[in-house]
Amino acid sequence: MVNTEATTNSDRRARNRKPASHAGGLGTTKLNPFGDLHTLQHLSARLARSLRGVFEPMLRCEVRAWAEPLVVQRFADYRAERPDGLTAWLPLTMVAADTVAAPANALCVLDGRFVLEMLDIFFGGTGTTPADMPTEFSGAAEAMVVRLGGTIAAQMKTAWEPLTRIDFAPTRIEINPAMLPVDADDAIVVTRFGLAAATAKPVFVDILYPVPALKPHGATLMGKVLDKAEADPVWRTGLTRSVMTVKFPVRSVLAEPVVPLQMLMDLKPGDVIPITIAPDVPVVVGNHRLGCGTVGTSNGFAAIKLTSLAHFDEGLSA
């Protein structure tokens, strides 16, 4: 064994080895502290459905909208992956009602050519865009992006409502990402939404959430939905008491006489219309029949004594 050529430690280090999936670099920040992000993915899918109502009036046609899978990456990497050209960067302030954290900023990112297409349609055109893209947006284009951002912000607030209350509001559009209130090394959650009309090539709208802005809501984002859970007894008791105080109108039809048109035309004050009250008159709650009863008095007031009740299954089937 002494004469056998030994394998040195340097040879072992030179071999290419696949790093462990759980291994991380020393001194680096974990990009995604929220786990699988299933909750945020469901939220994005809900927001995608509401975006149809935002872009269909702008494009004047029916569109399909969907949410792409989430991606967590550094903002510098996101900027490097975007194609060159004019881009609308619109910061959206995030003010959470149930936390004391300072307001943060999300980002709505729109492709410049898509913005100019919507602008042309807005002014009665067909969506024509210039062959040579400009280097900046006009005042009308910036105003339209901010207005569009306000509509998107309202839909984002509605989509987030089941999780937590966050107010979103657009600020000022930027075309230089270096001027944005996001550091290049900040981790962001990229939510991408696709929009397509008929067989046209889809366009994409990105909404970026900085990871630090989502940390105050980490417990909500990482919460698991239980298939079966026992209701809180206090909540159930309060709900029962509230339901029992709901009021319904109860009415009864004593008679429905039928007379000819000639008699109606000849009616004058003092005339008598004969009626016949049946032994049992119907008692109605809302629009459903409760049962039947007989007319009488109780404590000096006219009243109806219930003689029969309708079956509940009949009311449900009706």
Wavefront OBJ file of the C-alpha trace (Angstrom):
o trace
v 0.000 0.000 0.000
v 2.998 2.297 0.449
v 3.806 2.217 -3.282
v 0.187 2.892 -4.316
v -0.428 6.373 -5.652
v -2.427 8.183 -3.040
v -5.398 10.386 -3.724
v -4.606 13.759 -2.220
v -7.032 16.116 -0.544
v -6.499 18.612 -3.337
v -7.839 16.066 -5.848
v -10.979 15.604 -3.809
v -11.561 19.350 -3.612
v -11.138 19.671 -7.355
v -14.033 17.326 -8.106
v -17.323 18.914 -9.066
v -19.925 18.121 -6.479
v -23.560 19.156 -6.343
v -24.046 21.353 -3.284
v -26.607 20.346 -0.724
v -30.002 21.873 -1.282
v -30.158 23.112 2.297
v -26.665 24.594 2.294
v -26.409 28.364 2.181
v -23.571 30.786 1.950
v -22.215 32.304 5.125
v -23.343 35.853 5.686
v -26.154 35.698 3.125
v -29.783 36.596 3.841
v -32.508 34.054 3.286
v -34.584 35.269 0.357
v -37.854 33.579 1.295
v -38.696 33.351 5.008
v -42.360 32.465 4.335
v -42.125 28.825 3.272
v -44.149 27.543 0.308
v -46.150 30.809 -0.218
v -49.326 28.864 -1.061
v -51.457 31.526 0.623
v -49.952 34.321 -1.462
v -50.350 32.215 -4.611
v -54.079 31.789 -3.898
v -54.324 35.515 -3.252
v -52.695 36.216 -6.632
v -55.142 33.888 -8.380
v -58.013 35.805 -6.773
v -56.488 39.117 -7.861
v -56.072 37.833 -11.434
v -59.823 37.309 -11.762
v -60.516 40.900 -10.728
v -57.898 42.317 -13.116
v -60.154 41.445 -16.028
v -62.487 44.219 -14.949
v -59.516 46.615 -14.841
v -58.045 46.002 -18.292
v -61.109 45.109 -20.376
v -62.419 48.718 -20.349
v -58.917 49.958 -21.227
v -58.432 47.496 -24.095
v -62.113 47.537 -25.154
v -62.205 43.786 -25.596
v -62.642 40.632 -23.552
v -59.400 39.331 -22.065
v -58.206 36.278 -20.206
v -56.262 36.848 -17.000
v -54.220 34.395 -14.972
v -51.520 34.351 -12.301
v -48.095 32.885 -12.984
v -46.206 30.926 -10.277
v -44.529 33.121 -7.693
v -40.808 33.822 -7.801
v -38.625 35.124 -4.962
v -35.410 36.819 -6.075
v -33.271 39.893 -5.526
v -34.392 43.096 -7.122
v -31.121 43.400 -9.031
v -31.693 39.974 -10.616
v -35.236 40.921 -11.544
v -34.021 44.088 -13.251
v -31.360 42.136 -15.145
v -33.946 39.672 -16.474
v -36.253 42.373 -17.836
v -35.819 43.284 -21.505
v -34.306 46.616 -22.437
v -36.681 49.388 -23.324
v -39.178 51.763 -21.837
v -40.805 50.427 -18.653
v -43.316 51.990 -16.269
v -42.313 51.493 -12.623
v -45.176 52.583 -10.358
v -44.623 52.406 -6.580
v -47.708 51.503 -4.532
v -47.693 52.454 -0.873
v -48.721 49.690 1.529
v -50.320 50.861 4.769
v -51.430 48.026 7.043
v -54.280 48.799 9.406
v -53.520 46.069 11.959
v -49.764 46.612 12.380
v -47.567 49.419 13.660
v -44.971 48.862 10.942
v -43.906 51.819 8.835
v -45.547 52.142 5.388
v -43.814 50.093 2.715
v -43.878 50.149 -1.074
v -44.952 47.528 -3.561
v -44.260 47.980 -7.278
v -46.488 47.679 -10.318
v -44.402 47.119 -13.448
v -45.861 47.680 -16.932
v -44.145 47.248 -20.279
v -43.799 50.567 -22.112
v -45.236 49.322 -25.404
v -48.293 47.959 -23.591
v -48.788 51.366 -21.946
v -48.650 53.179 -25.301
v -51.058 50.645 -26.802
v -53.617 51.326 -24.057
v -53.071 55.070 -24.451
v -53.820 54.907 -28.185
v -56.993 52.887 -27.537
v -58.016 55.343 -24.817
v -57.959 58.207 -27.337
v -59.975 56.269 -29.913
v -57.201 54.496 -31.806
v -56.683 50.829 -32.563
v -53.716 50.280 -30.267
v -50.992 51.325 -32.695
v -47.579 51.916 -31.165
v -44.538 53.636 -32.755
v -41.918 51.479 -34.399
v -39.171 53.325 -32.538
v -40.086 53.469 -28.880
v -39.498 56.788 -27.114
v -37.142 57.074 -24.183
v -39.766 58.477 -21.798
v -43.515 58.680 -21.324
v -45.644 61.663 -22.212
v -47.679 63.458 -19.564
v -50.838 61.760 -20.800
v -49.217 58.327 -20.565
v -47.982 58.979 -17.029
v -51.421 60.180 -15.946
v -53.042 57.085 -17.427
v -50.586 54.760 -15.646
v -51.244 56.448 -12.302
v -55.001 56.228 -12.878
v -54.661 52.570 -13.851
v -52.516 51.986 -10.773
v -55.263 53.409 -8.568
v -57.753 50.909 -10.003
v -55.295 48.035 -9.541
v -54.594 49.189 -5.965
v -58.315 49.017 -5.146
v -58.467 45.435 -6.441
v -55.354 44.525 -4.444
v -56.967 45.813 -1.266
v -60.031 43.664 -1.931
v -57.905 40.596 -2.696
v -55.926 41.005 0.546
v -59.051 41.587 2.670
v -59.515 37.923 3.769
v -55.935 37.881 5.109
v -55.346 41.377 6.424
v -56.409 44.912 5.705
v -53.836 46.784 3.614
v -54.481 50.068 1.835
v -52.621 50.412 -1.472
v -52.197 53.737 -3.272
v -50.163 54.722 -6.355
v -47.523 57.430 -6.102
v -45.402 58.750 -8.996
v -44.319 56.803 -12.044
v -40.597 56.232 -12.626
v -38.754 55.113 -15.756
v -35.370 54.716 -14.056
v -35.407 51.772 -11.592
v -32.422 53.270 -9.777
v -34.756 55.994 -8.477
v -37.146 53.503 -6.865
v -37.408 53.103 -3.062
v -36.098 49.528 -3.357
v -32.485 48.525 -2.836
v -30.852 46.339 -5.472
v -30.049 43.627 -2.888
v -33.555 43.551 -1.406
v -35.459 40.285 -1.786
v -38.798 40.631 -3.568
v -41.750 38.361 -4.282
v -42.633 38.612 -7.976
v -46.308 38.039 -8.771
v -46.825 38.010 -12.543
v -50.205 38.257 -14.249
v -50.847 37.326 -17.866
v -53.384 39.106 -20.054
v -54.453 37.850 -23.480
v -57.255 38.788 -25.868
v -58.494 35.925 -28.101
v -55.444 34.462 -29.868
v -53.232 37.531 -29.421
v -49.819 37.241 -27.825
v -50.156 37.689 -24.047
v -48.698 40.602 -22.157
v -47.608 40.493 -18.538
v -48.057 42.831 -15.606
v -45.822 42.354 -12.568
v -46.599 43.300 -8.985
v -43.568 43.125 -6.708
v -43.752 42.789 -2.932
v -40.523 43.474 -1.010
v -39.960 40.691 1.503
v -39.400 43.172 4.382
v -42.827 44.672 3.647
v -44.463 41.243 4.007
v -42.695 40.231 7.223
v -45.309 41.883 9.501
v -47.861 39.546 7.853
v -45.653 36.443 7.974
v -47.896 34.583 10.427
v -50.870 35.059 8.107
v -48.960 34.092 4.974
v -47.590 30.935 6.583
v -50.880 29.912 8.187
v -52.383 26.587 7.211
v -56.037 26.216 6.272
v -57.761 23.479 8.269
v -60.277 21.277 6.486
v -62.280 20.741 9.682
v -62.248 23.001 12.688
v -64.550 23.336 15.651
v -66.381 26.637 15.812
v -65.649 28.923 18.724
v -68.487 28.456 21.268
v -68.573 32.169 22.086
v -68.798 33.048 18.397
v -71.489 30.431 17.815
v -73.559 31.702 20.756
v -73.288 35.283 19.583
v -74.269 34.282 16.055
v -77.295 32.355 17.347
v -78.475 35.308 19.410
v -78.086 37.651 16.440
v -80.010 35.321 14.154
v -82.844 34.983 16.652
v -83.379 38.750 16.629
v -83.904 38.946 12.849
v -87.438 40.182 12.065
v -89.675 38.816 9.294
v -92.942 40.319 8.042
v -95.953 38.078 8.749
v -99.135 38.672 6.746
v -102.397 36.952 5.919
v -104.869 37.281 3.052
v -108.411 37.166 4.427
v -110.221 37.353 1.096
v -109.602 37.935 -2.592
v -112.990 38.833 -4.145
v -113.379 38.826 -7.914
v -115.709 41.394 -9.505
v -116.408 42.324 -13.130
v -114.919 45.432 -14.698
v -118.363 47.027 -15.085
v -118.883 46.867 -11.316
v -115.502 48.488 -10.704
v -116.378 51.292 -13.110
v -119.680 51.933 -11.301
v -118.301 51.905 -7.737
v -119.014 54.946 -5.584
v -118.605 55.774 -1.881
v -120.982 53.692 0.201
v -121.048 50.637 -2.089
v -120.358 47.251 -0.498
v -118.195 44.540 -2.014
v -119.255 41.185 -0.538
v -116.460 38.880 0.609
v -116.329 35.372 1.976
v -113.751 34.461 4.595
v -112.695 30.831 4.425
v -112.478 28.804 7.622
v -108.714 28.663 7.229
v -106.765 31.628 5.864
v -103.112 31.404 4.710
v -100.349 32.855 6.882
v -97.259 33.979 4.926
v -93.780 34.851 6.219
v -91.832 36.813 3.638
v -92.558 35.014 0.386
v -93.118 31.590 1.914
v -96.281 30.055 3.311
v -96.024 29.338 7.038
v -99.379 27.595 7.431
v -103.095 28.261 7.902
v -105.214 29.683 10.713
v -108.624 30.915 11.780
v -109.521 34.556 12.285
v -110.523 35.677 15.768
v -109.588 38.066 18.571
v -107.021 38.059 21.356
v -106.843 40.618 24.173
v -109.096 42.924 22.219
v -107.062 42.741 18.994
v -107.796 40.947 15.753
v -105.678 37.793 15.557
v -105.158 34.551 13.691
v -104.904 31.222 15.481
v -102.603 28.806 13.652
v -104.299 25.519 12.886
v -101.620 23.915 10.690
v -98.020 24.495 9.675
v -96.483 23.892 6.267
v -93.676 21.363 6.037
v -90.242 22.977 6.012
v -88.996 20.713 3.239
v -91.790 22.027 1.012
v -90.677 25.581 1.664
v -87.061 24.711 0.887
v -87.980 22.982 -2.350
v -90.058 26.004 -3.345
l 1 2 3 4 5 6 7 8 9 10 11 12 13 14 15 16 17 18 19 20 21 22 23 24 25 26 27 28 29 30 31 32 33 34 35 36 37 38 39 40 41 42 43 44 45 46 47 48 49 50 51 52 53 54 55 56 57 58 59 60 61 62 63 64 65 66 67 68 69 70 71 72 73 74 75 76 77 78 79 80 81 82 83 84 85 86 87 88 89 90 91 92 93 94 95 96 97 98 99 100 101 102 103 104 105 106 107 108 109 110 111 112 113 114 115 116 117 118 119 120 121 122 123 124 125 126 127 128 129 130 131 132 133 134 135 136 137 138 139 140 141 142 143 144 145 146 147 148 149 150 151 152 153 154 155 156 157 158 159 160 161 162 163 164 165 166 167 168 169 170 171 172 173 174 175 176 177 178 179 180 181 182 183 184 185 186 187 188 189 190 191 192 193 194 195 196 197 198 199 200 201 202 203 204 205 206 207 208 209 210 211 212 213 214 215 216 217 218 219 220 221 222 223 224 225 226 227 228 229 230 231 232 233 234 235 236 237 238 239 240 241 242 243 244 245 246 247 248 249 250 251 252 253 254 255 256 257 258 259 260 261 262 263 264 265 266 267 268 269 270 271 272 273 274 275 276 277 278 279 280 281 282 283 284 285 286 287 288 289 290 291 292 293 294 295 296 297 298 299 300 301 302 303 304 305 306 307 308 309 310 311 312 313 314 315 316 317 318
